[in-house]
Amino acid sequence: MSISVSQISKNYGRQKALDKVSFEIPSGQIVGFLGPNGAGKSTMMKILTGYLPPSEGEVKVCAYPVRENALALRRKVGYLPEHNPLYLDMYIAEYLHFVAKVYQIDQAAKRVAEVMEMTGLGPEQHKKAAALSKGYRQRVGLAQALLPDPEVLILDEPTSGLDPNQISGVRKLIGELGQSKTVLLSTHIMQEVTALCERVIIIDRGRIVADERADALEKSSGEQQMLIEVMFDRQPDTERLQALPGIAQLRHENGKWLLSTEGKQDLRPEVFRFAVNNDLVILEMRQHQPSLENIFRRLTAH
């Protein structure tokens, strides 16, 4: 088991950031670690990487207890924190060679060249970190996390500040890395989780509220509503539309009618019949499945 977390709690004075958190992640799995701001995600990641001690419980990474082996585990764990710290007066290549020296990496020049190519830093390698955009600073942070060729990657908001092309490149890289490494990925971008992660852990107010395979989360969450989005050529009779069988909620937004169902039934045939009977033309109609974003909001809304 690459990561084993058992009954971890973390207190900041009277504030409990983590409350008896437990989970396990096997090798070669990409796991999305989700939660609202202040839920305890970054605290958990700092504990996993040995930068922060827990108040209670035990964490093992690559079968080693983190408390007793924090220094030795630096070679096995690559960490990109949310606020990526860099030496701003150092050039990119210079900084990565410095990090490689700290890790005592054999054939450091070859490894630095490899990670710069993986992260697309080659054209910018002669710039100082202070001159880089936020997106390129994220790439430098990812490059330093990859330098020791770690078995486990802990990535806290890795695509923050990147443009769409850069995001696509980093997602592709994470997907490739996940074939041979364990990746714990924290992000607020639900599409990123859907695209990359085979499993999702959701934490809220310091406790795990969901831990499922991504494709099973919808079923286990109890999400039982469907949403129909429809646009008519003119204003319909609202009372008649509301009276259609199966509609739990009706609202009007940006020229479209949003119809929520009482269950997972398909409302489209009823909407078609309603349009025909009321001499309406349907300009647009879409059916939305329960999304990860909806499930996340339901589990973490207070």
Backbone as CSV, one residue per row, in Angstrom:
resi,resn,N_x,N_y,N_z,CA_x,CA_y,CA_z,C_x,C_y,C_z
1,MET,0.857,-1.195,0.000,0.000,0.000,0.000,0.892,1.245,0.000
2,SER,0.723,2.129,-0.988,1.586,3.312,-1.088,1.314,4.318,0.025
3,ILE,0.020,4.541,0.325,-0.349,5.496,1.371,-1.339,4.830,2.312
4,SER,-1.062,4.902,3.606,-1.972,4.371,4.617,-2.148,5.411,5.710
5,VAL,-3.377,5.884,5.851,-3.702,6.918,6.848,-4.668,6.303,7.849
6,SER,-4.299,6.317,9.126,-5.115,5.665,10.149,-5.433,6.620,11.301
7,GLN,-6.718,6.996,11.396,-7.235,7.765,12.535,-6.436,9.051,12.789
8,ILE,-6.159,9.789,11.717,-5.369,11.012,11.839,-6.245,12.181,12.294
9,SER,-5.794,12.846,13.352,-6.410,14.095,13.813,-5.318,15.164,13.901
10,LYS,-5.729,16.403,13.651,-4.805,17.523,13.779,-5.537,18.700,14.394
11,ASN,-4.990,19.193,15.508,-5.601,20.309,16.221,-4.697,21.531,16.156
12,TYR,-5.293,22.687,15.914,-4.608,23.968,16.047,-5.261,24.691,17.222
13,GLY,-4.736,24.473,18.411,-5.404,24.999,19.594,-6.756,24.317,19.756
14,ARG,-7.819,25.103,19.794,-9.168,24.544,19.910,-9.761,24.148,18.559
15,GLN,-9.095,24.571,17.478,-9.604,24.265,16.140,-9.153,22.879,15.701
16,LYS,-10.103,22.012,15.352,-9.778,20.664,14.874,-9.804,20.682,13.350
17,ALA,-8.620,20.629,12.758,-8.519,20.663,11.299,-8.817,19.311,10.676
18,LEU,-8.413,18.228,11.342,-8.683,16.867,10.882,-9.231,16.060,12.053
19,ASP,-10.232,15.241,11.773,-10.909,14.502,12.841,-10.998,13.014,12.485
20,LYS,-9.996,12.250,12.957,-9.974,10.781,12.779,-10.153,10.372,11.312
21,VAL,-9.272,10.891,10.468,-9.305,10.606,9.031,-8.546,9.305,8.751
22,SER,-9.157,8.421,7.974,-8.516,7.158,7.586,-8.799,6.863,6.114
23,PHE,-7.780,6.454,5.382,-7.946,5.944,4.015,-6.648,5.263,3.588
24,GLU,-6.739,4.453,2.545,-5.574,3.789,1.974,-5.589,3.946,0.468
25,ILE,-4.391,4.100,-0.113,-4.274,4.238,-1.563,-3.207,3.259,-2.050
26,PRO,-3.570,2.322,-2.933,-2.587,1.381,-3.465,-1.700,2.022,-4.528
27,SER,-0.667,1.321,-4.930,0.249,1.830,-5.953,-0.463,1.975,-7.292
28,GLY,-0.025,2.959,-8.071,-0.518,3.132,-9.421,-1.937,3.622,-9.527
29,GLN,-2.393,4.400,-8.567,-3.762,4.931,-8.597,-3.718,6.450,-8.515
30,ILE,-4.545,7.104,-9.320,-4.697,8.565,-9.250,-5.977,8.849,-8.480
31,VAL,-5.840,9.533,-7.351,-6.977,9.782,-6.461,-7.214,11.284,-6.351
32,GLY,-8.448,11.701,-6.581,-8.826,13.089,-6.384,-9.170,13.337,-4.929
33,PHE,-8.544,14.348,-4.335,-8.759,14.695,-2.926,-9.472,16.039,-2.910
34,LEU,-10.786,16.008,-2.669,-11.624,17.190,-2.835,-12.172,17.680,-1.502
35,GLY,-12.482,18.955,-1.465,-13.109,19.536,-0.289,-13.179,21.039,-0.424
36,PRO,-14.120,21.691,0.254,-14.178,23.160,0.214,-12.974,23.768,0.919
37,ASN,-12.793,25.066,0.741,-11.697,25.751,1.420,-11.824,25.572,2.934
38,GLY,-10.703,25.245,3.570,-10.702,25.060,5.014,-11.148,23.688,5.474
39,ALA,-11.321,22.748,4.534,-11.812,21.416,4.897,-10.731,20.537,5.515
40,GLY,-9.454,20.878,5.277,-8.358,20.086,5.825,-7.492,19.409,4.784
41,LYS,-7.706,19.708,3.500,-6.947,19.055,2.425,-5.448,19.334,2.535
42,SER,-5.093,20.612,2.584,-3.672,20.964,2.621,-3.007,20.461,3.892
43,THR,-3.737,20.496,5.010,-3.192,19.967,6.264,-2.869,18.483,6.123
44,MET,-3.789,17.730,5.509,-3.557,16.297,5.318,-2.353,16.053,4.425
45,MET,-2.212,16.845,3.384,-1.089,16.674,2.467,0.247,16.990,3.149
46,LYS,0.249,17.998,3.997,1.486,18.332,4.720,1.865,17.234,5.708
47,ILE,0.869,16.588,6.286,1.137,15.463,7.189,1.685,14.274,6.401
48,LEU,1.115,14.015,5.223,1.578,12.908,4.388,3.031,13.080,3.963
49,THR,3.444,14.321,3.754,4.797,14.581,3.277,5.787,14.832,4.411
50,GLY,5.314,14.762,5.655,6.213,14.917,6.791,6.517,16.345,7.180
51,TYR,5.854,17.310,6.556,6.108,18.712,6.882,5.337,19.158,8.120
52,LEU,4.356,18.369,8.525,3.517,18.727,9.664,3.199,17.460,10.442
53,PRO,3.413,17.454,11.761,3.092,16.249,12.538,1.611,16.196,12.889
54,PRO,1.010,15.016,12.910,-0.386,14.915,13.338,-0.493,15.006,14.851
55,SER,-1.663,15.367,15.347,-1.901,15.350,16.792,-2.160,13.934,17.275
56,GLU,-2.818,13.130,16.427,-3.102,11.726,16.733,-3.056,10.917,15.455
57,GLY,-2.877,9.599,15.611,-2.961,8.690,14.479,-1.613,8.390,13.852
58,GLU,-1.647,7.598,12.791,-0.416,7.154,12.130,-0.563,7.235,10.618
59,VAL,0.509,7.667,9.984,0.576,7.725,8.526,1.776,6.920,8.063
60,LYS,1.527,6.055,7.060,2.618,5.323,6.428,2.614,5.635,4.932
61,VAL,3.794,5.885,4.395,3.965,6.096,2.965,5.030,5.125,2.482
62,CYS,4.684,4.341,1.477,5.579,3.285,0.983,5.999,2.359,2.116
63,ALA,5.056,2.079,3.020,5.214,1.160,4.157,6.066,1.722,5.280
64,TYR,6.568,2.969,5.158,7.379,3.579,6.203,6.534,4.542,7.040
65,PRO,6.564,4.446,8.374,5.896,5.458,9.199,6.534,6.828,8.966
66,VAL,5.712,7.820,8.662,6.225,9.135,8.285,6.954,9.813,9.441
67,ARG,6.458,9.687,10.638,7.073,10.372,11.783,8.528,9.976,11.964
68,GLU,8.825,8.678,11.848,10.170,8.190,12.105,11.078,8.272,10.880
69,ASN,10.480,8.467,9.697,11.278,8.394,8.469,11.047,9.595,7.555
70,ALA,10.720,10.733,8.134,10.352,11.904,7.332,11.461,12.304,6.361
71,LEU,12.705,12.258,6.799,13.816,12.683,5.942,14.063,11.668,4.831
72,ALA,14.054,10.379,5.180,14.299,9.333,4.181,13.203,9.292,3.126
73,LEU,11.982,9.659,3.509,10.846,9.605,2.585,10.858,10.725,1.551
74,ARG,11.735,11.715,1.740,11.795,12.812,0.770,12.111,12.292,-0.639
75,ARG,12.871,11.201,-0.725,13.216,10.634,-2.028,12.042,9.878,-2.649
76,LYS,11.116,9.419,-1.822,10.013,8.597,-2.301,8.740,9.391,-2.552
77,VAL,8.706,10.636,-2.060,7.498,11.457,-2.177,7.828,12.772,-2.864
78,GLY,7.140,13.062,-3.954,7.250,14.354,-4.604,6.065,15.215,-4.192
79,TYR,6.335,16.463,-3.808,5.284,17.308,-3.243,5.259,18.663,-3.932
80,LEU,4.096,19.024,-4.456,3.861,20.364,-4.987,2.822,21.037,-4.107
81,PRO,3.244,21.949,-3.225,2.263,22.611,-2.341,1.415,23.623,-3.102
82,GLU,0.325,24.018,-2.458,-0.594,24.975,-3.084,0.113,26.289,-3.376
83,HIS,0.852,26.805,-2.412,1.630,28.039,-2.594,3.072,27.614,-2.843
84,ASN,3.415,27.537,-4.106,4.675,26.951,-4.543,5.857,27.851,-4.182
85,PRO,6.701,27.453,-3.221,7.833,28.302,-2.830,9.025,28.101,-3.767
86,LEU,9.553,29.189,-4.287,10.721,29.130,-5.164,11.748,30.168,-4.722
87,TYR,13.007,29.917,-5.082,14.042,30.934,-4.902,13.985,31.842,-6.124
88,LEU,13.386,33.013,-5.966,13.055,33.861,-7.108,14.277,34.421,-7.823
89,ASP,15.431,34.482,-7.146,16.639,35.030,-7.769,17.439,33.977,-8.524
90,MET,16.962,32.734,-8.532,17.680,31.676,-9.225,17.059,31.428,-10.603
91,TYR,17.924,31.092,-11.574,17.441,30.680,-12.885,16.824,29.286,-12.770
92,ILE,15.917,28.957,-13.706,15.203,27.683,-13.610,16.161,26.503,-13.584
93,ALA,17.055,26.447,-14.565,17.997,25.323,-14.631,18.880,25.295,-13.383
94,GLU,19.302,26.482,-12.939,20.141,26.577,-11.743,19.394,26.052,-10.516
95,TYR,18.128,26.423,-10.394,17.323,25.979,-9.253,17.139,24.462,-9.260
96,LEU,16.840,23.893,-10.421,16.620,22.452,-10.496,17.915,21.676,-10.225
97,HIS,19.054,22.203,-10.664,20.334,21.565,-10.336,20.600,21.645,-8.831
98,PHE,20.203,22.753,-8.232,20.356,22.901,-6.775,19.512,21.859,-6.044
99,VAL,18.252,21.688,-6.472,17.375,20.701,-5.846,17.930,19.286,-6.058
100,ALA,18.442,19.018,-7.260,19.028,17.703,-7.544,20.219,17.431,-6.633
101,LYS,20.987,18.460,-6.337,22.134,18.303,-5.433,21.659,18.003,-4.012
102,VAL,20.585,18.658,-3.592,20.023,18.392,-2.259,19.581,16.933,-2.153
103,TYR,18.973,16.419,-3.228,18.532,15.025,-3.240,19.674,14.045,-3.489
104,GLN,20.863,14.575,-3.825,22.033,13.741,-4.148,21.714,12.770,-5.283
105,ILE,21.120,13.317,-6.339,20.705,12.517,-7.483,21.905,12.195,-8.364
106,ASP,22.073,10.927,-8.724,23.116,10.524,-9.661,22.759,11.028,-11.057
107,GLN,23.773,11.387,-11.819,23.571,11.916,-13.170,22.530,13.037,-13.145
108,ALA,22.816,14.013,-12.298,21.862,15.105,-12.054,21.533,15.882,-13.328
109,ALA,22.542,16.163,-14.152,22.309,16.962,-15.362,21.325,16.252,-16.289
110,LYS,21.462,14.930,-16.410,20.556,14.160,-17.262,19.136,14.196,-16.716
111,ARG,18.990,14.036,-15.389,17.657,14.029,-14.779,16.999,15.404,-14.865
112,VAL,17.768,16.465,-14.668,17.219,17.822,-14.786,16.707,18.052,-16.204
113,ALA,17.468,17.617,-17.199,17.039,17.773,-18.594,15.750,16.996,-18.851
114,GLU,15.618,15.801,-18.265,14.427,14.979,-18.447,13.180,15.665,-17.891
115,VAL,13.284,16.177,-16.655,12.088,16.779,-16.045,11.740,18.114,-16.704
116,MET,12.748,18.841,-17.209,12.440,20.077,-17.929,11.692,19.781,-19.219
117,GLU,12.069,18.700,-19.882,11.353,18.315,-21.102,9.934,17.864,-20.767
118,MET,9.769,17.068,-19.679,8.448,16.586,-19.281,7.499,17.729,-18.964
119,THR,8.014,18.764,-18.323,7.172,19.870,-17.864,7.184,21.073,-18.801
120,GLY,7.872,20.970,-19.944,7.863,22.034,-20.934,8.621,23.278,-20.519
121,LEU,9.670,23.113,-19.728,10.418,24.262,-19.220,11.635,24.620,-20.074
122,GLY,11.932,23.803,-21.063,13.138,24.026,-21.860,13.299,25.438,-22.387
123,PRO,12.284,26.008,-23.058,12.436,27.352,-23.625,12.636,28.450,-22.570
124,GLU,12.245,28.171,-21.324,12.312,29.197,-20.277,13.460,28.966,-19.284
125,GLN,14.300,27.965,-19.533,15.257,27.541,-18.510,16.277,28.603,-18.138
126,HIS,16.494,29.585,-18.999,17.493,30.617,-18.700,16.874,31.870,-18.078
127,LYS,15.595,31.769,-17.697,14.940,32.881,-17.003,15.009,32.674,-15.496
128,LYS,14.987,33.767,-14.761,14.875,33.683,-13.309,13.417,33.410,-12.930
129,ALA,13.246,32.751,-11.794,11.897,32.411,-11.341,11.037,33.658,-11.156
130,ALA,11.667,34.768,-10.750,10.922,36.006,-10.523,10.294,36.533,-11.804
131,ALA,10.857,36.166,-12.969,10.361,36.677,-14.242,9.288,35.781,-14.850
132,LEU,8.952,34.682,-14.186,8.013,33.721,-14.740,6.570,34.061,-14.390
133,SER,5.657,33.665,-15.264,4.234,33.758,-14.952,3.897,32.717,-13.881
134,LYS,2.697,32.850,-13.305,2.279,31.889,-12.281,2.233,30.475,-12.847
135,GLY,1.786,30.362,-14.100,1.708,29.049,-14.734,3.068,28.383,-14.848
136,TYR,4.069,29.146,-15.257,5.413,28.569,-15.379,6.031,28.297,-14.012
137,ARG,5.666,29.096,-13.021,6.154,28.786,-11.659,5.583,27.454,-11.179
138,GLN,4.313,27.182,-11.552,3.726,25.890,-11.216,4.491,24.756,-11.896
139,ARG,4.906,24.994,-13.127,5.666,23.966,-13.838,7.006,23.699,-13.151
140,VAL,7.647,24.758,-12.691,8.918,24.577,-11.978,8.694,23.773,-10.703
141,GLY,7.605,24.071,-9.988,7.278,23.318,-8.777,7.027,21.850,-9.079
142,LEU,6.336,21.582,-10.178,6.087,20.196,-10.575,7.389,19.507,-10.969
143,ALA,8.264,20.241,-11.641,9.558,19.673,-12.046,10.390,19.274,-10.826
144,GLN,10.431,20.136,-9.801,11.230,19.788,-8.620,10.624,18.609,-7.873
145,ALA,9.283,18.475,-7.924,8.637,17.327,-7.278,8.988,16.022,-7.993
146,LEU,9.226,16.106,-9.306,9.518,14.911,-10.094,11.000,14.533,-10.095
147,LEU,11.879,15.440,-9.681,13.321,15.215,-9.795,13.807,13.888,-9.193
148,PRO,13.404,13.523,-7.972,13.932,12.270,-7.405,13.249,11.016,-7.926
149,ASP,12.394,11.156,-8.968,11.614,10.044,-9.517,10.861,9.332,-8.396
150,PRO,9.970,10.067,-7.699,9.319,9.521,-6.502,8.285,8.446,-6.827
151,GLU,7.996,7.603,-5.843,6.948,6.592,-5.987,5.563,7.185,-5.773
152,VAL,5.507,8.277,-4.981,4.237,8.921,-4.630,4.321,10.400,-4.970
153,LEU,3.275,10.926,-5.601,3.197,12.354,-5.907,2.020,12.964,-5.158
154,ILE,2.288,14.022,-4.409,1.249,14.768,-3.696,1.151,16.133,-4.366
155,LEU,0.041,16.375,-5.061,-0.097,17.585,-5.860,-1.271,18.413,-5.359
156,ASP,-0.978,19.597,-4.858,-1.998,20.492,-4.311,-2.261,21.611,-5.323
157,GLU,-3.382,21.522,-6.017,-3.768,22.490,-7.050,-2.667,22.639,-8.119
158,PRO,-2.285,21.561,-8.802,-1.160,21.623,-9.749,-1.405,22.470,-10.985
159,THR,-2.677,22.687,-11.378,-2.952,23.464,-12.588,-3.386,24.892,-12.281
160,SER,-3.234,25.311,-11.036,-3.624,26.667,-10.656,-2.799,27.692,-11.435
161,GLY,-3.484,28.622,-12.090,-2.791,29.690,-12.803,-2.350,29.346,-14.201
162,LEU,-2.620,28.133,-14.681,-2.207,27.731,-16.020,-3.273,28.098,-17.043
163,ASP,-2.825,28.372,-18.281,-3.788,28.632,-19.343,-4.311,27.291,-19.871
164,PRO,-5.384,27.292,-20.683,-5.980,26.029,-21.128,-5.005,25.065,-21.790
165,ASN,-4.070,25.577,-22.604,-3.098,24.698,-23.254,-2.159,24.065,-22.226
166,GLN,-1.721,24.870,-21.254,-0.841,24.350,-20.212,-1.569,23.324,-19.353
167,ILE,-2.845,23.599,-19.028,-3.634,22.665,-18.220,-3.725,21.316,-18.923
168,SER,-3.981,21.346,-20.233,-4.076,20.109,-20.994,-2.767,19.331,-20.933
169,GLY,-1.646,20.049,-21.054,-0.338,19.394,-21.007,-0.046,18.780,-19.659
170,VAL,-0.361,19.510,-18.580,-0.100,18.999,-17.235,-1.011,17.815,-16.925
171,ARG,-2.278,17.886,-17.345,-3.191,16.757,-17.134,-2.674,15.504,-17.838
172,LYS,-2.197,15.674,-19.065,-1.656,14.536,-19.810,-0.462,13.950,-19.070
173,LEU,0.413,14.815,-18.561,1.594,14.356,-17.826,1.193,13.602,-16.562
174,ILE,0.217,14.138,-15.812,-0.236,13.468,-14.585,-0.831,12.102,-14.916
175,GLY,-1.604,12.040,-16.005,-2.177,10.763,-16.417,-1.104,9.733,-16.734
176,GLU,-0.039,10.165,-17.401,1.063,9.258,-17.726,1.805,8.826,-16.467
177,LEU,2.026,9.764,-15.555,2.730,9.450,-14.310,1.918,8.474,-13.455
178,GLY,0.585,8.597,-13.510,-0.280,7.739,-12.709,-0.237,6.279,-13.112
179,GLN,0.343,5.977,-14.276,0.459,4.577,-14.688,1.506,3.825,-13.886
180,SER,2.464,4.570,-13.315,3.531,3.919,-12.556,3.691,4.462,-11.145
181,LYS,3.019,5.566,-10.840,3.155,6.182,-9.520,1.783,6.342,-8.867
182,THR,1.796,6.498,-7.557,0.579,6.854,-6.831,0.466,8.370,-6.816
183,VAL,-0.690,8.900,-7.217,-0.878,10.347,-7.285,-2.085,10.736,-6.440
184,LEU,-1.861,11.631,-5.483,-2.954,12.235,-4.713,-3.083,13.667,-5.185
185,LEU,-4.217,13.984,-5.782,-4.411,15.243,-6.487,-5.523,16.052,-5.840
186,SER,-5.174,17.239,-5.353,-6.174,18.152,-4.806,-6.470,19.221,-5.841
187,THR,-7.746,19.455,-6.104,-8.132,20.467,-7.082,-9.564,20.903,-6.831
188,HIS,-9.896,22.096,-7.313,-11.276,22.573,-7.273,-11.935,22.456,-8.643
189,ILE,-11.199,21.936,-9.634,-11.725,21.816,-10.988,-12.308,20.421,-11.155
190,MET,-13.630,20.324,-11.148,-14.281,19.019,-11.182,-14.016,18.272,-12.487
191,GLN,-13.884,19.012,-13.598,-13.591,18.348,-14.868,-12.237,17.651,-14.808
192,GLU,-11.327,18.220,-14.050,-9.999,17.630,-13.896,-10.094,16.280,-13.187
193,VAL,-10.920,16.226,-12.146,-11.117,14.983,-11.407,-11.759,13.937,-12.301
194,THR,-12.794,14.348,-13.034,-13.492,13.420,-13.925,-12.550,12.871,-14.995
195,ALA,-11.660,13.728,-15.503,-10.768,13.322,-16.585,-9.620,12.435,-16.102
196,LEU,-9.158,12.644,-14.860,-7.924,11.995,-14.421,-8.102,10.899,-13.382
197,CYS,-9.064,11.074,-12.485,-9.074,10.268,-11.257,-10.012,9.071,-11.356
198,GLU,-9.503,7.923,-10.954,-10.337,6.721,-10.900,-11.035,6.598,-9.552
199,ARG,-10.619,7.383,-8.589,-11.210,7.343,-7.253,-11.272,8.755,-6.688
200,VAL,-12.289,9.018,-5.879,-12.486,10.352,-5.314,-12.665,10.245,-3.799
201,ILE,-11.898,11.051,-3.072,-12.081,11.200,-1.624,-12.528,12.638,-1.380
202,ILE,-13.667,12.801,-0.701,-14.174,14.140,-0.385,-14.099,14.340,1.121
203,ILE,-13.471,15.435,1.514,-13.323,15.765,2.931,-14.066,17.064,3.219
204,ASP,-14.729,17.120,4.363,-15.481,18.319,4.739,-15.373,18.513,6.241
205,ARG,-14.935,19.694,6.640,-14.778,20.039,8.055,-13.955,18.975,8.800
206,GLY,-12.883,18.511,8.124,-11.940,17.614,8.774,-12.319,16.149,8.775
207,ARG,-13.437,15.786,8.121,-13.876,14.387,8.102,-14.123,13.913,6.671
208,ILE,-13.857,12.636,6.419,-14.143,12.056,5.113,-15.657,11.845,4.987
209,VAL,-16.241,12.446,3.949,-17.688,12.292,3.733,-17.986,11.400,2.528
210,ALA,-16.977,11.099,1.726,-17.156,10.180,0.595,-15.797,9.634,0.193
211,ASP,-15.761,8.363,-0.148,-14.540,7.705,-0.632,-14.977,6.566,-1.545
212,GLU,-15.005,6.836,-2.842,-15.545,5.881,-3.804,-14.769,5.962,-5.113
213,ARG,-14.892,4.909,-5.908,-14.473,5.033,-7.291,-15.320,6.114,-7.944
214,ALA,-14.718,6.852,-8.848,-15.425,7.979,-9.456,-16.721,7.551,-10.129
215,ASP,-16.704,6.379,-10.778,-17.900,5.935,-11.485,-18.973,5.378,-10.555
216,ALA,-18.616,5.118,-9.302,-19.593,4.586,-8.345,-20.107,5.653,-7.389
217,LEU,-19.467,6.828,-7.410,-19.820,7.871,-6.446,-21.251,8.364,-6.636
218,GLU,-21.678,8.503,-7.892,-23.039,8.976,-8.167,-24.074,8.059,-7.525
219,LYS,-23.870,6.751,-7.689,-24.840,5.785,-7.173,-24.866,5.792,-5.652
220,SER,-23.679,5.806,-5.031,-23.621,5.720,-3.574,-23.999,7.022,-2.889
221,SER,-23.932,8.145,-3.640,-24.238,9.441,-3.022,-25.726,9.649,-2.798
222,GLY,-26.557,8.840,-3.462,-27.998,9.015,-3.315,-28.556,10.134,-4.163
223,GLU,-27.753,10.621,-5.118,-28.223,11.676,-6.010,-29.318,11.113,-6.903
224,GLN,-30.526,11.595,-6.765,-31.674,10.966,-7.432,-32.420,11.904,-8.362
225,GLN,-31.836,13.040,-8.680,-32.533,13.982,-9.542,-31.882,14.076,-10.910
226,MET,-32.723,14.332,-11.903,-32.264,14.654,-13.242,-32.672,16.091,-13.537
227,LEU,-31.989,16.707,-14.478,-32.292,18.092,-14.823,-32.492,18.199,-16.328
228,ILE,-33.625,18.780,-16.721,-33.906,19.053,-18.127,-33.781,20.558,-18.344
229,GLU,-33.016,20.937,-19.353,-32.858,22.341,-19.717,-33.516,22.530,-21.080
230,VAL,-34.532,23.401,-21.160,-35.292,23.536,-22.404,-35.544,25.013,-22.718
231,MET,-35.496,25.341,-24.015,-35.797,26.704,-24.478,-36.923,26.623,-25.511
232,PHE,-37.995,27.374,-25.258,-39.127,27.439,-26.193,-39.029,28.716,-27.037
233,ASP,-39.787,28.743,-28.121,-39.762,29.926,-28.983,-40.515,31.095,-28.384
234,ARG,-41.341,30.813,-27.366,-42.061,31.898,-26.683,-42.399,31.444,-25.265
235,GLN,-42.934,32.363,-24.501,-43.250,32.102,-23.104,-44.343,31.034,-22.973
236,PRO,-44.082,29.915,-22.258,-45.120,28.899,-22.060,-46.031,29.265,-20.881
237,ASP,-47.113,28.532,-20.749,-47.989,28.660,-19.586,-47.276,27.989,-18.410
238,THR,-46.814,28.794,-17.470,-45.986,28.281,-16.380,-46.729,27.262,-15.525
239,GLU,-48.006,27.522,-15.264,-48.766,26.599,-14.422,-48.916,25.239,-15.085
240,ARG,-49.149,25.217,-16.388,-49.283,23.943,-17.104,-47.940,23.202,-17.163
241,LEU,-46.867,23.968,-17.354,-45.528,23.349,-17.392,-45.189,22.732,-16.035
242,GLN,-45.489,23.476,-14.975,-45.235,22.982,-13.621,-46.054,21.732,-13.312
243,ALA,-47.209,21.596,-13.959,-48.115,20.479,-13.678,-47.717,19.173,-14.380
244,LEU,-46.675,19.213,-15.215,-46.241,17.979,-15.882,-45.845,16.934,-14.842
245,PRO,-46.230,15.679,-15.034,-45.919,14.638,-14.049,-44.412,14.432,-13.901
246,GLY,-43.990,14.366,-12.637,-42.583,14.101,-12.340,-41.748,15.322,-12.044
247,ILE,-42.266,16.534,-12.271,-41.468,17.739,-12.043,-41.475,18.109,-10.561
248,ALA,-40.273,18.225,-9.988,-40.144,18.606,-8.584,-39.922,20.106,-8.432
249,GLN,-39.231,20.696,-9.406,-38.915,22.125,-9.308,-38.818,22.714,-10.706
250,LEU,-39.269,23.953,-10.844,-39.238,24.648,-12.129,-38.671,26.043,-11.904
251,ARG,-37.686,26.405,-12.724,-37.170,27.777,-12.624,-36.732,28.261,-14.003
252,HIS,-36.640,29.582,-14.140,-36.332,30.208,-15.419,-35.028,30.977,-15.279
253,GLU,-34.030,30.639,-16.115,-32.726,31.305,-16.052,-32.202,31.525,-17.461
254,ASN,-31.808,32.764,-17.756,-31.164,33.110,-19.031,-31.961,32.626,-20.245
255,GLY,-33.275,32.795,-20.182,-34.121,32.429,-21.307,-34.442,30.948,-21.416
256,LYS,-33.958,30.137,-20.471,-34.202,28.694,-20.508,-34.981,28.261,-19.273
257,TRP,-35.761,27.208,-19.446,-36.501,26.621,-18.337,-35.736,25.406,-17.822
258,LEU,-35.520,25.361,-16.507,-34.812,24.258,-15.864,-35.824,23.433,-15.076
259,LEU,-35.964,22.168,-15.440,-36.957,21.290,-14.826,-36.231,20.188,-14.061
260,SER,-36.378,20.173,-12.747,-35.795,19.112,-11.915,-36.844,18.031,-11.691
261,THR,-36.407,16.782,-11.739,-37.340,15.671,-11.581,-37.397,15.192,-10.141
262,GLU,-38.423,14.439,-9.829,-38.544,13.837,-8.500,-37.679,12.582,-8.396
263,GLY,-37.377,11.958,-9.504,-36.524,10.777,-9.554,-35.659,10.867,-10.788
264,LYS,-35.192,9.717,-11.279,-34.321,9.714,-12.445,-35.096,9.457,-13.739
265,GLN,-36.391,9.781,-13.745,-37.182,9.546,-14.938,-36.830,10.535,-16.045
266,ASP,-37.070,10.129,-17.272,-36.792,10.957,-18.439,-38.019,11.812,-18.740
267,LEU,-37.891,13.132,-18.578,-39.007,14.055,-18.781,-39.190,14.470,-20.236
268,ARG,-38.244,14.131,-21.094,-38.285,14.667,-22.455,-39.557,14.320,-23.234
269,PRO,-40.073,13.091,-23.151,-41.336,12.833,-23.858,-42.476,13.732,-23.401
270,GLU,-42.570,13.975,-22.079,-43.622,14.853,-21.555,-43.444,16.280,-22.066
271,VAL,-42.180,16.732,-22.134,-41.927,18.094,-22.608,-42.285,18.229,-24.084
272,PHE,-41.978,17.200,-24.887,-42.347,17.222,-26.301,-43.869,17.304,-26.454
273,ARG,-44.591,16.484,-25.693,-46.055,16.495,-25.769,-46.608,17.846,-25.337
274,PHE,-46.005,18.416,-24.281,-46.435,19.732,-23.804,-46.258,20.777,-24.901
275,ALA,-45.116,20.725,-25.606,-44.863,21.696,-26.673,-45.879,21.557,-27.804
276,VAL,-46.162,20.311,-28.208,-47.124,20.072,-29.294,-48.515,20.555,-28.898
277,ASN,-48.950,20.214,-27.685,-50.293,20.560,-27.224,-50.474,22.059,-27.020
278,ASN,-49.370,22.770,-26.830,-49.479,24.210,-26.572,-48.910,25.044,-27.716
279,ASP,-48.734,24.400,-28.882,-48.294,25.093,-30.088,-46.971,25.842,-29.844
280,LEU,-46.029,25.157,-29.174,-44.709,25.724,-28.895,-43.649,25.016,-29.739
281,VAL,-42.606,25.742,-30.067,-41.461,25.155,-30.768,-40.301,25.040,-29.776
282,ILE,-39.717,23.852,-29.691,-38.550,23.648,-28.818,-37.290,24.042,-29.589
283,LEU,-36.627,25.087,-29.148,-35.408,25.560,-29.804,-34.176,24.798,-29.317
284,GLU,-34.248,24.340,-28.068,-33.095,23.633,-27.496,-33.567,22.823,-26.294
285,MET,-33.027,21.600,-26.145,-33.362,20.808,-24.962,-32.187,19.882,-24.636
286,ARG,-31.804,19.871,-23.372,-30.712,19.014,-22.917,-31.109,18.331,-21.619
287,GLN,-30.632,17.108,-21.470,-30.813,16.385,-20.212,-29.456,16.247,-19.540
288,HIS,-29.374,16.657,-18.281,-28.111,16.623,-17.539,-28.141,15.495,-16.513
289,GLN,-27.113,14.637,-16.565,-26.956,13.610,-15.545,-26.449,14.260,-14.262
290,PRO,-26.690,13.623,-13.102,-26.095,14.141,-11.865,-24.580,14.225,-12.021
291,SER,-23.998,15.370,-11.764,-22.566,15.581,-11.983,-21.803,15.494,-10.673
292,LEU,-20.482,15.330,-10.799,-19.621,15.318,-9.619,-19.731,16.633,-8.861
293,GLU,-19.902,17.726,-9.607,-20.045,19.036,-8.958,-21.303,19.078,-8.098
294,ASN,-22.425,18.549,-8.608,-23.664,18.529,-7.833,-23.513,17.666,-6.579
295,ILE,-22.869,16.511,-6.745,-22.656,15.608,-5.606,-21.767,16.280,-4.565
296,PHE,-20.696,16.930,-5.034,-19.785,17.638,-4.131,-20.530,18.723,-3.346
297,ARG,-21.357,19.481,-4.038,-22.079,20.573,-3.380,-23.078,20.035,-2.364
298,ARG,-23.704,18.911,-2.712,-24.687,18.342,-1.778,-24.010,17.812,-0.522
299,LEU,-22.823,17.208,-0.690,-22.131,16.612,0.464,-21.451,17.650,1.347
300,THR,-21.135,18.823,0.796,-20.367,19.805,1.568,-21.127,21.085,1.843
301,ALA,-22.394,21.175,1.415,-23.192,22.392,1.669,-23.711,22.363,3.112
302,HIS,-23.691,23.535,3.749,-24.133,23.623,5.143,-25.223,24.676,5.251
